[in-house]
Amino acid sequence: MFSEVIDIINNKVKDLYFFEFSVLSLQKETLLVAGSKDFIYYHNFEIVFNDVYAILGTLNWQIIPGKLCLELISDEAAKELNMGYWIQQDLSIFKFNCEDTLPTYIVAKTIELKDEIVYH
């Protein structure tokens, strides 16, 4: 269901040595995360998470070169997180692998990609 969006995001950053993500906003259960090679001047795309239940992790992070940057976690791992945080069953758990910190998890119903460069 969400694998196409996740694959597009991973393909955009897979050959890059440096790329970072930053939470731009959280309004009415809609989370906006931007991805950029250079946040000073622009960001390359935006990821929109809808019906957000939780964010577990940092608000700014860098990718790990050569590793998937975004995954939809397995049912087994979701059950483990659910036990600690009482996550609603109809939500998905998205995992960003971060270079210098623990992974960032976003618990939400849906994910969308806005594939446009936004200049600051």
C-alpha positions as CSV (number, residue, x, y, z in Angstrom):
1,M,0.0,0.0,0.0
2,F,2.7,2.5,1.0
3,S,5.6,0.6,-0.4
4,E,5.6,2.6,-3.7
5,V,6.0,5.9,-1.8
6,I,8.7,4.4,0.4
7,D,10.5,3.0,-2.6
8,I,10.5,6.4,-4.4
9,I,11.9,8.1,-1.3
10,N,14.6,5.5,-0.8
11,N,15.6,5.6,-4.5
12,K,15.9,9.4,-4.3
13,V,18.6,9.2,-1.6
14,K,20.2,5.8,-2.0
15,D,23.3,7.0,-3.9
16,L,23.8,10.2,-1.8
17,Y,26.5,10.5,0.8
18,F,24.7,13.4,2.7
19,F,21.0,14.0,3.0
20,E,18.9,15.2,5.9
21,F,15.3,15.3,7.0
22,S,13.6,17.8,9.3
23,V,10.1,18.0,10.8
24,L,8.6,21.2,9.4
25,S,5.2,21.2,11.1
26,L,2.6,19.2,12.9
27,Q,-0.9,20.6,12.5
28,K,-4.2,18.8,13.2
29,E,-2.6,15.3,13.0
30,T,-0.8,16.1,9.7
31,L,3.0,15.9,9.9
32,L,5.2,17.5,7.3
33,V,8.8,16.2,7.0
34,A,11.2,17.8,4.5
35,G,14.2,16.1,2.9
36,S,17.1,18.1,1.6
37,K,20.7,18.1,0.4
38,D,21.0,21.8,1.6
39,F,18.4,23.2,4.0
40,I,20.0,26.6,3.8
41,Y,18.6,27.3,0.3
42,Y,15.9,24.7,-0.4
43,H,14.5,21.3,0.3
44,N,14.1,18.6,-2.3
45,F,10.8,17.1,-1.4
46,E,8.2,16.9,1.4
47,I,6.7,13.8,3.0
48,V,3.2,14.2,4.5
49,F,2.0,11.9,7.2
50,N,-1.8,12.0,7.9
51,D,-3.6,11.0,11.1
52,V,-0.4,11.0,13.1
53,Y,-0.6,9.3,16.4
54,A,3.0,9.6,17.6
55,I,6.6,10.7,16.8
56,L,9.3,8.7,18.6
57,G,12.7,10.1,18.0
58,T,14.5,13.3,16.9
59,L,13.1,16.1,14.8
60,N,16.1,16.5,12.6
61,W,18.3,13.6,11.3
62,Q,20.7,12.5,8.5
63,I,20.6,9.4,6.4
64,I,23.0,6.5,6.8
65,P,24.8,6.2,3.4
66,G,24.2,2.8,1.8
67,K,21.2,1.9,4.1
68,L,17.5,2.3,3.5
69,C,16.4,5.6,4.9
70,L,12.7,4.8,5.4
71,E,11.0,1.5,6.1
72,L,7.5,0.3,7.0
73,I,8.2,-1.8,10.1
74,S,7.1,-5.4,10.3
75,D,4.2,-6.7,12.2
76,E,6.5,-8.2,14.8
77,A,8.3,-5.0,15.5
78,A,5.0,-3.1,15.5
79,K,3.6,-5.4,18.2
80,E,6.7,-4.7,20.3
81,L,6.2,-0.9,20.0
82,N,2.5,-1.3,20.5
83,M,3.0,-2.9,23.9
84,G,5.0,0.1,25.1
85,Y,2.9,2.9,23.5
86,W,-0.6,1.4,23.0
87,I,-0.6,2.2,19.3
88,Q,-4.0,1.9,17.6
89,Q,-4.3,-1.1,15.4
90,D,-5.3,0.7,12.1
91,L,-2.1,2.7,12.0
92,S,1.3,2.0,10.3
93,I,4.7,2.6,11.8
94,F,7.3,4.2,9.6
95,K,10.9,4.0,10.6
96,F,13.6,6.5,9.5
97,N,17.1,5.1,10.0
98,C,19.3,7.9,11.4
99,E,23.0,8.3,11.2
100,D,23.9,9.7,14.6
101,T,20.8,8.8,16.7
102,L,18.4,6.0,17.3
103,P,15.8,5.6,14.6
104,T,12.9,8.0,14.3
105,Y,9.4,6.3,14.2
106,I,6.3,8.0,12.9
107,V,3.0,6.3,13.7
108,A,0.4,7.4,11.2
109,K,-2.4,6.2,9.0
110,T,-1.1,7.3,5.6
111,I,2.0,8.7,3.8
112,E,2.3,10.9,0.7
113,L,5.2,12.4,-1.2
114,K,5.2,16.0,-2.6
115,D,8.0,15.7,-5.1
116,E,8.9,19.4,-5.6
117,I,11.8,21.5,-4.7
118,V,10.9,24.3,-2.3
119,Y,13.2,27.3,-2.2
120,H,13.6,29.2,1.1
